[in-house]
């Protein structure tokens, strides 16, 4: 992939909340998680685990708990990103870097994604219970991954301009 291709994937990626019923191949999901595990982590601890949920009943239960993630039940998969906070000194940052790699890798495959903040949120403990999460792991994010109808997702993204967010040398 060229620099232009990589930048195009990053610049066109947007959050998708409406999915079509189509399975995401296991090989693609594995490759996306492979990209996640290659993200940087503080002190190279790599204290993360990634649960890929494709079972419709489990996705529905997670969607029922995650107030802002109801769309998870319609996605082809849900990725739950966990960190071992006893091992990682920068678990939130590590999980964020891995999550971004998932979003970009999925977009490169033409998949839509939307992440749900799950770090110490009201749904977090219940989702951890649903997934039989070991006590040493904390849920950091949930990510819906799936195919979507691009013509239905053509709405304009509301992003600040570069001039609004960029300063040089000092504020």
Secondary structure by P-SEA (a helix, b strand, c coil): ccaaaaaaaaaabbbbcccccccccaaaaaaaaaaaaacccccccccbbbbbbccaaaaaaaaaacccccccccccbbbbbbbcccccccaaaaaaaaaaaaaaaaaaacccccccccccccaaaaaaaaacccccccccbbbbbbccccccccccccccccccccccccc
